Amino acid sequence: MRATILTSPGSIELQTVPDPQLTTDSDAVVRVVASCICGSDLWPYRGLDGDQSEPRRIGHEFVGVVEQVGRAVGSVQPGDFVIAPFLYSDNTCALCERGVHTSCVNGGGYEGCQCELVRVPQADGTLVRVPGGEPDEALVPHLLTLSDVFPTGHHAAVSAGVRSGSTVAVVGDGAVGLSAILAAKRLGASTVVAMSRHAERQEIARVFGADAIVETRGKEGAAEVREITGGIGADAVLECVGTGDSLKQAFMSTRPGGMVGYVGLPHDAAFDPRGNFYRNIGLAGGVAPVRRYLDELLPDVLDSVIEPGRVFDLMLDLDEVADGYRAMDERQATKVLLTP
Amino acid sequence: MRATILTSPGSIELQTVPDPQLTTDSDAVVRVVASCICGSDLWPYRGLDGDQSEPRRIGHEFVGVVEQVGRAVGSVQPGDFVIAPFLYSDNTCALCERGVHTSCVNGGGYEGCQCELVRVPQADGTLVRVPGGEPDEALVPHLLTLSDVFPTGHHAAVSAGVRSGSTVAVVGDGAVGLSAILAAKRLGASTVVAMSRHAERQEIARVFGADAIVETRGKEGAAEVREITGGIGADAVLECVGTGDSLKQAFMSTRPGGMVGYVGLPHDAAFDPRGNFYRNIGLAGGVAPVRRYLDELLPDVLDSVIEPGRVFDLMLDLDEVADGYRAMDERQATKVLLTP
């Protein structure tokens, strides 16, 4: 099959590799219908991910059709259209039971999924069947977001305690930040402030329900957020970038007693909690336990209550994957969908 | 009146100062029945609190009897026995409404309360009347803990989301840590692990409901906590010290997806959130908004459901206040009660 290889930083190649095989009774093999490029794929693409001397497969978000299942697999069968959370998990261990599927004792990551076929371990615990067989083509991008980016935005909102009536600010206008806006509105936020400087992303933010846009940053940006939120700051701030600056921006924009939900993998983001201590500002979040949220989110996508796939602004054939990385690296695209 | 003055680090003197007066219509003057020494008073006592070139009044926890009230005060009157949260607040502003009385827009601290009389601004919003007039002497220590130490332990538990069935570990066996144990059990924790090396404090921990004691620290201590909590770590860890080491101990002892509630003012506690991110471990808490909790906690003290005053192991006359500081500084006492 064809598979995307990061041969060295900045160099993406589509190569022919052996088809994956079932290796245990609980595996499935899934034919990829659509995959995409994640902001986090850009870290190794940019050479910022530790030792990168070896070529590696890449990609972790996909939807597809089950091709084969191991003998122990009962919840999906060949022909099922499935969503694959970006990490696999057994959905039964003590940590899955507590909703932290990302820390599943039998969990892990795929070998890569910007390709044609993926072996999915723990298929019963991982794959979520979409009822009704292969869906309408127009629905595929929305379903694809359920493998990572939309539940990640949702996780930021849940971690920050967003509920009916909450005031919310979102730091970061990438695909995750935009998803967080949609998730916050879905959870009933009364006011969502998008912090964004890009006209096109502001437009999606508005479509997703943002009530206000703040273009300034730093103290000025935090002051604008305060002004919009009754003079006190947002109840919940969703940090969707992962740098020291963005985390600081989030803390500054939160009201005393409020909460920051963070889903951007922290890079150089060490901080002294003393300032937050005086203001009772909390921090929660992390790698999104996607599987936990799918039973709640999938129906809203199937019923077109939400259209999270609007974050995709570039659709490419898998053959063009290198162009996709370039476009995201150069910020010409927010999120790239790949069709094998 | 007599009042405690920290004349310079390590030097506590009882001096005569002018009696406080009503300065606004919303003030009250309260005659102190009992006050106490807080762990946080030891920071300036030890010279670790910035510029300390000037002598200063000290103390912030007390209960007493109202002597005088300003014309606008309606909720308390002379003769009432009251609990004074360690910060005053109006109990009506947008932040008080959201339960963050410590960030009240009209709030602040007292001039000191290890003395005989205290002026309490925002008396209506701050003071909580104990029904039935001056209480039985045996009840006074328990009521006194409601001004700071017990609600602070409670705030750690609330911030960490402790509820019925939670597994909890408490880092720190000072008066706040012990209070946190009692608070966690009161909220329904199924298992509370006290991390303590002091036999006498372990005994209070047991009385307060601790189910297990862990004497080791670092990785070994975290491993012991994991072993007690089904192999995964505690749902909630209550950090009641405030150093970098204690915060690290708390993070290590928390299960993936769990929460650290912290109430020890952080000193040299900067940290990189990346490790917590992968494990979805959150951090919340801060300066305890005592006033928020008193309506809930006071009835349990009056009904002797809880006896938080057992943290006091040294009762002194106000004249002996310098001995009290010495005893706490040298860890000969856990918490000192002072009677004017």
HADDOCK unambig.tbl for C-alpha pairs under 7 A between the chains (distance, minus, plus):
assign (segid A and resid 100 and name CA) (segid B and resid 256 and name CA) 6.72 0.50 0.50
assign (segid A and resid 100 and name CA) (segid B and resid 257 and name CA) 5.71 0.50 0.50
assign (segid A and resid 103 and name CA) (segid B and resid 256 and name CA) 6.55 0.50 0.50
assign (segid A and resid 103 and name CA) (segid B and resid 279 and name CA) 6.65 0.50 0.50
assign (segid A and resid 256 and name CA) (segid B and resid 100 and name CA) 6.70 0.50 0.50
assign (segid A and resid 256 and name CA) (segid B and resid 103 and name CA) 6.55 0.50 0.50
assign (segid A and resid 257 and name CA) (segid B and resid 100 and name CA) 5.71 0.50 0.50
assign (segid A and resid 265 and name CA) (segid B and resid 274 and name CA) 6.88 0.50 0.50
assign (segid A and resid 265 and name CA) (segid B and resid 277 and name CA) 6.95 0.50 0.50
assign (segid A and resid 266 and name CA) (segid B and resid 273 and name CA) 6.71 0.50 0.50
assign (segid A and resid 266 and name CA) (segid B and resid 274 and name CA) 5.39 0.50 0.50
assign (segid A and resid 269 and name CA) (segid B and resid 272 and name CA) 6.05 0.50 0.50
assign (segid A and resid 269 and name CA) (segid B and resid 273 and name CA) 6.90 0.50 0.50
assign (segid A and resid 270 and name CA) (segid B and resid 270 and name CA) 6.57 0.50 0.50
assign (segid A and resid 270 and name CA) (segid B and resid 271 and name CA) 5.14 0.50 0.50
assign (segid A and resid 270 and name CA) (segid B and resid 272 and name CA) 3.91 0.50 0.50
assign (segid A and resid 270 and name CA) (segid B and resid 273 and name CA) 6.34 0.50 0.50
assign (segid A and resid 271 and name CA) (segid B and resid 270 and name CA) 5.13 0.50 0.50
assign (segid A and resid 271 and name CA) (segid B and resid 271 and name CA) 5.73 0.50 0.50
assign (segid A and resid 271 and name CA) (segid B and resid 272 and name CA) 6.60 0.50 0.50
assign (segid A and resid 272 and name CA) (segid B and resid 269 and name CA) 6.07 0.50 0.50
assign (segid A and resid 272 and name CA) (segid B and resid 270 and name CA) 3.91 0.50 0.50
assign (segid A and resid 272 and name CA) (segid B and resid 271 and name CA) 6.60 0.50 0.50
assign (segid A and resid 273 and name CA) (segid B and resid 266 and name CA) 6.72 0.50 0.50
assign (segid A and resid 273 and name CA) (segid B and resid 269 and name CA) 6.89 0.50 0.50
assign (segid A and resid 273 and name CA) (segid B and resid 270 and name CA) 6.33 0.50 0.50
assign (segid A and resid 274 and name CA) (segid B and resid 265 and name CA) 6.89 0.50 0.50
assign (segid A and resid 274 and name CA) (segid B and resid 266 and name CA) 5.40 0.50 0.50
assign (segid A and resid 277 and name CA) (segid B and resid 265 and name CA) 6.96 0.50 0.50
assign (segid A and resid 277 and name CA) (segid B and resid 285 and name CA) 6.62 0.50 0.50
assign (segid A and resid 277 and name CA) (segid B and resid 286 and name CA) 4.06 0.50 0.50
assign (segid A and resid 277 and name CA) (segid B and resid 287 and name CA) 6.28 0.50 0.50
assign (segid A and resid 278 and name CA) (segid B and resid 286 and name CA) 5.84 0.50 0.50
assign (segid A and resid 278 and name CA) (segid B and resid 287 and name CA) 5.71 0.50 0.50
assign (segid A and resid 279 and name CA) (segid B and resid 103 and name CA) 6.63 0.50 0.50
assign (segid A and resid 279 and name CA) (segid B and resid 286 and name CA) 6.92 0.50 0.50
assign (segid A and resid 280 and name CA) (segid B and resid 285 and name CA) 5.41 0.50 0.50
assign (segid A and resid 280 and name CA) (segid B and resid 286 and name CA) 4.63 0.50 0.50
assign (segid A and resid 280 and name CA) (segid B and resid 287 and name CA) 6.57 0.50 0.50
assign (segid A and resid 281 and name CA) (segid B and resid 284 and name CA) 6.49 0.50 0.50
assign (segid A and resid 282 and name CA) (segid B and resid 283 and name CA) 5.55 0.50 0.50
assign (segid A and resid 282 and name CA) (segid B and resid 284 and name CA) 4.00 0.50 0.50
assign (segid A and resid 282 and name CA) (segid B and resid 285 and name CA) 6.52 0.50 0.50
assign (segid A and resid 283 and name CA) (segid B and resid 282 and name CA) 5.56 0.50 0.50
assign (segid A and resid 283 and name CA) (segid B and resid 283 and name CA) 5.29 0.50 0.50
assign (segid A and resid 283 and name CA) (segid B and resid 284 and name CA) 6.27 0.50 0.50
assign (segid A and resid 284 and name CA) (segid B and resid 281 and name CA) 6.49 0.50 0.50
assign (segid A and resid 284 and name CA) (segid B and resid 282 and name CA) 4.00 0.50 0.50
assign (segid A and resid 284 and name CA) (segid B and resid 283 and name CA) 6.27 0.50 0.50
assign (segid A and resid 285 and name CA) (segid B and resid 277 and name CA) 6.61 0.50 0.50
assign (segid A and resid 285 and name CA) (segid B and resid 280 and name CA) 5.41 0.50 0.50
assign (segid A and resid 285 and name CA) (segid B and resid 282 and name CA) 6.52 0.50 0.50
assign (segid A and resid 286 and name CA) (segid B and resid 277 and name CA) 4.06 0.50 0.50
assign (segid A and resid 286 and name CA) (segid B and resid 278 and name CA) 5.83 0.50 0.50
assign (segid A and resid 286 and name CA) (segid B and resid 279 and name CA) 6.89 0.50 0.50
assign (segid A and resid 286 and name CA) (segid B and resid 280 and name CA) 4.62 0.50 0.50
assign (segid A and resid 287 and name CA) (segid B and resid 277 and name CA) 6.26 0.50 0.50
assign (segid A and resid 287 and name CA) (segid B and resid 278 and name CA) 5.71 0.50 0.50
assign (segid A and resid 287 and name CA) (segid B and resid 280 and name CA) 6.56 0.50 0.50
